[in-house]
Amino acid sequence: MGIIKPLKNEAYILLKKRNIKSPHYYYISKNKNLHEAAKNLYSCLRKIKNKGYKSVAIEKVPNIGLGKSINDRLNRASKF
């Protein structure tokens, strides 16, 4: 967490769409909507895996409400 710029062969997942022109950045929500982020998380991770990235950095997800579930999913996914 807290990464400013991804490393080579690293994808970066953001919660909110921004004006960043880089193929390394992926967005799971247009406006930081946690329901939309939860829905899009695994498809985004599959897309990143298929592109051959070696690691993934993820923007901090608030650990309240649905954010707890998203963090749990990310924690489980990080074990593979």
N, C-alpha and C positions, 0 to 999 in steps of 0.2 A: 504494500500500500504506500501511497505517497510518491509514486514514481512520476517524474515530470516528463521524461521522454523514453519510449521503449528502446531496449537494446536491439541489436540486429538479431533476427530470428525470434523476436518476442512480439506477441500480439498484445494489444491493450484494449480492454473492454471498459466502455464508459456507460454510465446510466443515462446521460442526457446528450442529445445531439448537439455538436459544436461545429464551428467552422474550422476544422482541422483537416488539411489536405494531405493525408498519409494513408497508404494501404495497410498500415499496421493497426489502425484504430477501428474498432467495431462498436456499434451502439445497440443496446438492448431496449432502449426506450427513446421516444422523441422528446419527452418533457419530464423525465425523472418519475414517471408513473411506475410504482412498484408492481402493480398487477401486470402491466405490459412487460416489464423487465423479467418477472418470473416466467411468463409465457414464452419469452424469446430466448431465455438463457441457454438451454440445452442445444437449440438449433444453432445458436451463435458459436458455442463450444465445438460442435461438430464441424461447422464451416472452418473454424480456425485449425482444427486437427487435420482436415482434408487439405488445407493449404500448406501443411508441413512445418508450422511453427514449433519451436522447441519448448517455449514457455509462454505463459499468459500472466499478465498483470491486470488486476481488476480494481476499478475505482471503489473507494470505500462505500459500502451499502449501510444505510442507517439500520441499527439493530433494534428496530421497533416494528411492531405489527408484522406485515408480510416480509419485511426486511430480515427478520429472524429466520424465516423459512429459506430465503434466498441465501443467506450466509451459511445455513446448514447444508444446502445443496452444494455450495462452493467448497465447503470444508470436506464433504464426502468426495467430491470430484477431484480434490487436490491429492487424495490418497492413491490415485492411479498413476 
